[in-house]
Amino acid sequence: MQRISIEALARQQLTAAVGASSGRAGDTVVGGHEKVLRQTVVALRAGARIAERENHDEATIFVLSGRVRMWSGDVEWLARSGHLLIVPPARHGLDALEDATLLITVAKLRD
């Protein structure tokens, strides 16, 4: 059994994001591309963006700290610490309105 402090990892990733030219940093906590379940802690410096992308899987974004805006087409959702966003099955993107840390969970759909 393994125990991981998500809060400590989030602080570490936020420090890395603030110093990164992209304004982003992340670390996969559970799973990976070869697994069905993947959980990743992502940190975004204020103003940073996760570029628009397709979603073919089931995914959620739990906001650990900060505030973010997720959009899909003409619809947008604002979220802050403690909020859970259900990623739509469509093109979407995410902006950090302030320094933010996220726990992104993806379950790959199998054919």
Secondary structure as UniProt FT lines:
FT   HELIX           6..19
FT   TURN            21..22
FT   STRAND          24..31
FT   TURN            33..34
FT   STRAND          37..44
FT   TURN            46..47
FT   STRAND          49..53
FT   STRAND          58..65
FT   STRAND          67..72
FT   TURN            73..74
FT   STRAND          75..80
FT   TURN            81..82
FT   STRAND          84..86
FT   STRAND          92..96
FT   STRAND          100..107
//
